[in-house]
Amino acid sequence: MNLHLDLGKIKEYLDNLENAREDMLKRGRDVLNLCRALISRVVRGEDATEYVGLLQEMYNELYNSVAKYPELFFSNTFFSIAIEYVEALQLYSIIKESKIVALDEIKVHPIPYILGLVEVIGELKRISLEDLRRDRFSDANRLLETAEELYNKISQFSYPDAMLPGFRRKLDIYRKVLEDWKKFLVDMESRKSLIQRLNEMMESFGLNTKQNR
């Protein structure tokens, strides 16, 4: 049997796919590094405006490159990059602009969009604890309220792991995070109130002592 099998086009496609994958990994590392730098600056309360513009530019270039290949676009690798991208942009938007970036404003598939939103809760807690360290109790509580509102909205989604991988587990984790966070803030406020009352009592005692003299 003499089979005529032309594999040229297949090889060409796979070669291009391999090159695109290597490019995705390289660009992806750069995007992830910038995401983490942006998050770090936001948590520390530093200006991150330039980082946002650069990150969006780098991610859009990666998106346009990967979108040509469904094997890459729907891969776990690219979704992981998109999740961190969403997390970084949403954190910046919530802290600096008091709003959430809508899905149609960002080049992201709905699945990494919702998974990235969940991760924002953990970063909001980090900033809240930093506010607490600086004795900004109202800001710390405001971030808790924002995180609770975000959680309540996204927890309405109820889909199997095959559709939203790891989503239910993340919800369970962050529900516990919110509960512990709330208890901690209440405890710290109670301690602050107690210290204030003790100081007032000591000052009052000191005044009485002077008067007795």
Helices and strands as residue ranges (DSSP letters): H 8-43, H 49-66, H 70-73, H 76-92, I 93-97, G 103-105, H 110-133, H 137-154, H 167-212
